[in-house]
Structure formats: structure tokens, C-alpha cells
Amino acid sequence: MDEMSPKLQNQIAQFQQLQQQLQTVMSQKIRMDAMLKEMEMTLEELKKAPAETTVYKSVGSLMIKVADTPALQKEIEDDKETTEIRVKSLDRQEKMLKEKFQSVQEQLNRALGQQQQGTPLKMDEEEN
């Protein structure tokens, strides 16, 4: 195979970078979804627990007794809301990256197909 043009090398580098970004966003989203599920389960258990139940909160490596359970519940609900917003943001980011990834992948496939056929390379111009 002939040496790749600098433009094609740039497209390949961009493709790899998009792939890494997409993997990062997807793993962040998985972690956030897990946190969200944990918060939902915690809130359910707090609602089921009798008022006189002693509740502890994990702070670092310590477990601290909570004096005001409704305040803790409110804190968890606020954290849950923030996490939901973050998950929605990651969803949008993931969708955008997937579209861009697919576009660059199609461009590379066309360019590499042309290169293998001996046709001069003509990469689509795309604004970043």
C-alpha cells in the first residue's frame, strides 16, 4: 500500500480520538446510571423505614449517625436530580459523538476504498 496522505493520517487520528471520547462518555454514563440506581434504592428504603429507625451516612471511610433523616432524604433527592441532569447531558454528548464517529468512519472507508483501488484520495471536508 502506498504511503498515506497527511490528510488521511489526520482523519485516522481524528477517528481514534473520537473513539476514545465516545468510550469515555459511555463509561461515565454507565457510572452515573449506577449511582442513580443506588440513590433510587436508598430513597425507597428510607421511605419504607419506620421514623424511629437509626440511619447512618457514609462519609469517606466513616459511618456517621444521621440526626435528621428527612434532611438526608432531601439531600439524596437533590443529588439524584443533579445526577439525572448529568446523565441527560452525557446522553446528548454520546449521541453527538456517535454521529460524528459514524461520519468520520464513512469518510475513512471511502478514502481507504479509493486508495486500495488506486484512485486519488479525495476526503470530504468537514467543519469541526
Contacts in CASP RR format, 6 or more apart in sequence:
PFRMAT RR
TARGET T0000
AUTHOR 0000-0000-0000
METHOD contacts of the structure
MODEL  1
MDEMSPKLQNQIAQFQQLQQQLQTVMSQKIRMDAMLKEMEMTLEELKKAP
AETTVYKSVGSLMIKVADTPALQKEIEDDKETTEIRVKSLDRQEKMLKEK
FQSVQEQLNRALGQQQQGTPLKMDEEEN
1 115 0 8 1.000
1 116 0 8 1.000
2 115 0 8 1.000
4 12 0 8 1.000
4 115 0 8 1.000
5 121 0 8 1.000
7 121 0 8 1.000
7 123 0 8 1.000
8 108 0 8 1.000
8 111 0 8 1.000
8 112 0 8 1.000
8 115 0 8 1.000
8 121 0 8 1.000
8 123 0 8 1.000
11 104 0 8 1.000
11 107 0 8 1.000
11 108 0 8 1.000
11 111 0 8 1.000
11 123 0 8 1.000
12 108 0 8 1.000
14 104 0 8 1.000
15 101 0 8 1.000
15 104 0 8 1.000
15 105 0 8 1.000
15 108 0 8 1.000
18 97 0 8 1.000
18 100 0 8 1.000
18 101 0 8 1.000
18 104 0 8 1.000
19 101 0 8 1.000
21 97 0 8 1.000
22 94 0 8 1.000
22 97 0 8 1.000
22 98 0 8 1.000
22 101 0 8 1.000
25 90 0 8 1.000
25 93 0 8 1.000
25 94 0 8 1.000
25 97 0 8 1.000
26 94 0 8 1.000
28 90 0 8 1.000
29 87 0 8 1.000
29 90 0 8 1.000
29 91 0 8 1.000
29 94 0 8 1.000
32 83 0 8 1.000
32 86 0 8 1.000
32 87 0 8 1.000
32 90 0 8 1.000
33 87 0 8 1.000
35 83 0 8 1.000
36 80 0 8 1.000
36 83 0 8 1.000
36 84 0 8 1.000
36 87 0 8 1.000
39 76 0 8 1.000
39 79 0 8 1.000
39 80 0 8 1.000
39 83 0 8 1.000
40 80 0 8 1.000
42 76 0 8 1.000
43 73 0 8 1.000
43 76 0 8 1.000
43 77 0 8 1.000
43 80 0 8 1.000
46 55 0 8 1.000
46 69 0 8 1.000
46 72 0 8 1.000
46 73 0 8 1.000
46 76 0 8 1.000
47 73 0 8 1.000
49 55 0 8 1.000
49 69 0 8 1.000
51 69 0 8 1.000
53 69 0 8 1.000
54 65 0 8 1.000
55 65 0 8 1.000
55 66 0 8 1.000
55 69 0 8 1.000
55 72 0 8 1.000
56 63 0 8 1.000
56 64 0 8 1.000
56 65 0 8 1.000
56 66 0 8 1.000
57 63 0 8 1.000
57 64 0 8 1.000
57 66 0 8 1.000
57 72 0 8 1.000
58 64 0 8 1.000
66 72 0 8 1.000
103 126 0 8 1.000
104 126 0 8 1.000
107 123 0 8 1.000
107 124 0 8 1.000
107 126 0 8 1.000
110 124 0 8 1.000
111 121 0 8 1.000
111 122 0 8 1.000
111 123 0 8 1.000
113 119 0 8 1.000
114 120 0 8 1.000
114 121 0 8 1.000
114 122 0 8 1.000
115 121 0 8 1.000
END
